[in-house]
Each structure stands twice: as C-alpha cells, then as structure tokens.
C-alpha cells in the first residue's frame, strides 16, 4: 500500500512526462504540418525540414527522463517503494514542476520558431543552418528546467 | 481560428513565393526593345511562355491557380472570400448590363468568384435572384431595378460598388482575423476615395456621393463626401490628412497615377505579411501579390504592343510584393 506522500510524488513524476510530452506532441505536429507544406512543393527539402520538426520533441524526452529518475529514486521501478511523508511527496512534486511547465511552453515556443524556420528553408534552403540555430536557442530554457528538476530530485535523496 | 492551423498553408505559400516575378525580371521586360523581346524575358525567367498560348489565358490561369492554392490549403475557406468577392460584383455588373443591352456576356466575366459564373448568369438573366447566395440577393435585385428603371449604368455600378465594399469589410470581419479586417478597411477607404474622386470629376451632388460610399474605420465618409463637392483643393487637403502614401499628390496627377498609387498602397500594406510565419496574412498577401503581378505583366505587354516609351511603362507598373 502506497503512502499519501508517495501518491503525490508519483502524480508529480507522471505529470512531468505527460505535460512536457503534450507540449512536444503539439510542437512536433505543428512543425510537421509546415514541413509537409514545403515537401508538397519540393520533396528534395525533406531532410532539411525534418531536423526542424524534431527540435520541439526533446522536451518530451526531458519529461520522461525526470519521470524515470523520480520513480527510480522512489523505489517504484525496483518494486520496493519508499514510505514518504506528505511533505516529502510534495517536495518530489515540486521537483517535477520546472520540466513540467517549462517543457510544455518551451516546446510550443520552439515549434513556432521552427515553423518560421521552415519558411526560411522554403524560400532559401541554403540558410537552413540559421533556421535551426534560431529554433534551437529555445532549447536552452528546457535544458535549464531539466537541470533544476534533476538537481532538486538528487537533493531529496 | 488559431493561427497555428495555417502552418501547412503558409509553408506552401512560402515555397510558391519563390516563383513570383523578381524586380530584375520586371525591369528587363520594361527595358526590352520590343514586345517580342519582353515575351522572351518572361519566358527565360520561367514565368510563362507566351509564345505558344494566348497571353490573357495564361494570366487568368495564373490568378486562378493562386486562388486555388490558397483555397485548397486554407483551414477555413470562408476566411478568404473577402479577397475575391469583388470579382462577383464585377460579374453581376457585366451580366446586368449585357442583359439590358441584349449582348453576350462571353469573355466579360472574372474568376475566381464566390458564385459560379454560369450560376450567376442563369440566376440574373432568368431574374431568379433568390437562387444567388443570400448575401448577394438584395444588392443585385436593387441594381437590376435601378438599371431597368433608369437605364443608367452608372447608377447600377454605384449600387453594386457600395455593396461590394460593404461585403469585403463584412466578410473580413466575419473571419475575425485582424490582418484581414485591417486590409479590408484600407481597401474600402481607398476605393471610397476613388469613387469620391470620380464623383468630384463628374460634378455629382453630396447625396449621390454619400449614397455611393461604404463606411469603414479609416475615414469619415461624410467628410469625404463634403470634400468631394467642395473642389479639388479641399479634396486634396482631406486625402492628404488621411496620410495614405502619396495618394493626395496623385489626386492632382492623372487618373492612371491615382489608380497605380492605390495598388501600391495596398501592396505595401500586405508586405508586413512576410514576417508572419502563421495565420491568414501570408495567404492574403500572396493572392494580392499574384494579382498585382498579373496586372504588371498585362501593363508591360500591352504598353510594349503599343510601342510606348520605357518611362511611360515605368510610371504605370505596380510595386512588387517580393
């Protein structure tokens, strides 16, 4: 039987993958639509727009990484769950918040930047490096959020 | 509608923008030694091979293809109706006048249009106005009544022109897109000024001018009507006050310069869409760009055919989107 603290911590861990994953799915889908528009006119640009489409997908992976880390630390994966107090449960929940929230919004923001990049590739394919760089800048904030989540989770050991 | 739903459409438009005429090609065509040389410039640039087909047919097809592209990709088809509704009103004018004069309407109708041209001809010639979409019924019926009662084509045009401007603005507002509403407001204002100038030149009275103008958010129609009956200087001052490009200066130049300035102001207004990566703006701007491009090619070829000077052609050629 799980304690209330464990339930709160598990909800936090699941939401980290869920919310960041929704953001990534929305983002990758949005860039995919734009990429399809370019490929419909010029199939040779497929590889260039594919990189842009992949960029907003990383936030979902960061969410998953945080979830696995938390679940592993809670002993859920090894089948020996810890007995957490409510306060400890909320602490794990809080640790998941950075990647949960920043992951979602940065995936959407990165997708918009990537869609603009797809426009650059459509008009001037030789400039795709710049398009990728501009969209990749948004990644910084998702990485920072992941870092904060990992540091807090590790600090709760 | 969310702007993100336009991702596919905008990407296709961006790809197609590469096919628009460049200013270098237009300049080469303007400075071409003669008509055949200008045709060669357009063929070499990959724009169109006018040698093997009727040029008018090619240009009409270009416009139809542009509309087909934005229509097939736009997530909400109704949002783009405001761009083509003027063709419908042109068609109604042509059908009504041909009907009264007992002439054929062949070759006078424009596409793309909201109402299929065959349906429009059938509904109007058989006086079955109710067969038209509801939004057109009242204005077409009114124009028909005016034309058969007075046999005055100008009055008929006045009814339909006003209805057209009101519908452009109404359809843009229905789309709830800020870019479409702003563009439709500007279009309405510019065409209102054009109507008012025509009224000024033909000495119409204030009530006639007021009846001809459509309300919009850019200008006060009653002030415009008053300015148009107060002489060219007052009209010039009011247009200058509106700060619409060089339109005021063009009031004192030729009618051709005035019309060119209207097109240039509109193309300048849509140029902002180059920086929109999502939404309706790039689609509307692309259609405007193609429309302008077709007009430019038509002007160059027709001027070259008539042996006009490079300076005259340059004065008439419209600004390009790219």
Interface residues (C-beta under 8 A of the other chain):
Chain A: X30 X31 X33 X34 X35 X36 X37 X38 X40 X41 X42 X112 X115 X116 X118 X119 X122 X123
Chain B: X4 X7 X8 X9 X10 X11 X12 X13 X14 X15 X16 X17 X18 X73 X277 X278
